[in-house]
Amino acid sequence: MKRRLLAEFLGTALLVTVVVGSGIMAQTLSPRDVGLQLLENSTATVSGLAVLIAVLGPVSGAHFNPVVSLADWWQGRQSGHGLSAGELGGYVAAQALGAIGGAVLANAMFDKPVIAWSGTARSSAHLWLGEVVATAGLVLVIFCLTRSGRTTAAPLAVGGYIGAAYWFTSSTSFANPAVTIGRAFSDTFAGIAPASVLGFIVAQLVGGVIGLALVHGLFGSPTAATAEPVVPHQDER
């Protein structure tokens, strides 16, 4: 369990480092072109997320996202395996702490204030709807892969979906409560004002419920043979 928590902490931290760091680099390289900044930011995020899932998936499952961990716990109540309530709490804590650490690291690497609360307000209803859509789609992708036995495609499929959702959702697809919290610690391109965090997290939780309901509608209730998301990990308990 210690190794799994370390993997979740490290994976979420590096994911936020990629998101925030590439956003800062994009602002530096393309200061007058917001569209190009988003392209640079999303390209780095797609690549970084795919690599992190491939590398750390065998250790912890590569959730890096409290919504995914919650969905795994809920599905486990029916399938007989998955995260326990205690493990869920550990995963969520590791992800949140990792996200904050990742933002701090990115700030430090680019000589920004180590902790700088973001001033970017994201509190409109259309942005919350974008987060519902982004998170529902993410859960749908991940759990459809696990339910159909195609978890080997997860690094490319999950990374590809997030890359696309950067562009087709109004919120640029945070789709992750831990990442949302982490991004509040950086007043840069990828930041979100602390006052906007709660609305995004609520929208993400709603999206997670919708996504999991769609998976159950498509595949029925999970069974003992159902794989764990995002990548089945090596369980040595």
DANORRA-V862094 format. One record per residue. RES is the residue in one small letter. PHI is phi in whole degrees, -180 to 180 (* if undefined). PSI is psi as a letter, one per 20 degrees, with the letter a starting at -180 (999 if undefined). Layout:
res phi psi
RES PHI PSI
RES PHI PSI
//
This chain:
res phi psi
m * h
k -62 g
r -67 h
r -65 g
l -66 h
l -62 g
a -64 g
e -69 g
f -62 g
l -65 g
g -63 g
t -68 h
a -61 g
l -69 h
l -62 g
v -69 h
t -60 g
v -64 g
v -63 g
v -73 g
g -63 g
s -69 h
g -66 g
i -65 g
m -62 h
a -63 g
q -63 h
t -72 g
l -80 h
s -131 m
p -65 h
r -111 j
d -132 n
v -66 h
g -63 g
l -68 h
q -60 g
l -65 h
l -63 g
e -65 g
n -64 g
s -69 h
t -64 g
a -64 h
t -65 g
v -58 g
s -65 g
g -63 g
l -65 g
a -61 g
v -65 g
l -63 h
i -64 g
a -65 h
v -81 g
l -100 i
g -54 g
p -64 i
v -88 g
s -123 i
g 97 i
a 58 l
h -71 g
f 54 k
n -161 o
p -58 h
v -65 g
v -65 g
s -65 g
l -61 g
a -65 h
d -64 g
w -62 g
w -65 g
q -64 h
g -64 h
r -64 h
q -100 h
s -88 i
g 91 i
h -143 r
g 120 a
l -70 p
s -80 r
a -62 g
g -65 g
e -65 h
l -59 g
g -60 g
g -65 g
y -61 g
v -64 g
a -64 g
a -63 g
q -66 g
a -66 g
l -65 h
g -63 g
a -63 g
i -64 g
g -61 h
g -65 h
a -67 g
v -62 g
l -63 g
a -62 g
n -57 g
a -66 h
m -62 h
f -102 j
d 59 k
k -98 r
p -54 p
v -56 g
i -125 o
a -138 o
w -61 p
s -68 q
g -104 j
t -85 o
a -77 p
r -137 m
s -127 k
s -97 q
a -60 h
h -69 h
l -73 h
w -63 g
l -62 g
g -59 h
e -70 h
v -60 g
v -65 g
a -61 g
t -74 h
a -60 g
g -65 h
l -63 g
v -62 h
l -61 g
v -62 g
i -62 g
f -81 h
c -68 h
l -64 g
t -69 h
r -71 h
s -100 j
g 72 k
r -119 l
t -67 i
t -65 h
a -86 i
a -59 g
p -56 g
l -74 g
a -68 g
v -69 g
g -60 g
g -65 g
y -64 g
i -62 h
g -62 g
a -68 g
a -68 h
y -53 h
w -100 h
f -101 i
t -109 q
s -68 h
s -92 i
t 62 k
s 57 m
f -70 g
a 55 k
n -164 o
p -60 h
a -65 g
v -63 h
t -61 g
i -62 g
g -60 g
r -69 i
a -71 i
f -90 j
s -137 o
d -88 m
t -136 a
f -53 h
a -92 j
g -75 r
i -143 p
a -62 p
p -52 h
a -67 i
s -94 i
v -64 g
l -60 g
g -60 g
f -66 g
i -66 g
v -60 g
a -61 h
q -66 g
l -66 g
v -62 g
g -61 h
g -62 g
v -63 g
i -64 g
g -62 g
l -67 h
a -63 h
l -65 h
v -62 g
h -65 h
g -66 h
l -80 h
f -119 i
g 79 a
s -72 q
p -70 q
t -121 r
a -63 h
a -87 i
t -69 p
a -71 r
e -92 q
p -85 r
v -79 h
v -129 p
p -56 p
h -99 r
q -80 o
d -96 o
e -110 j
r -69 999
//
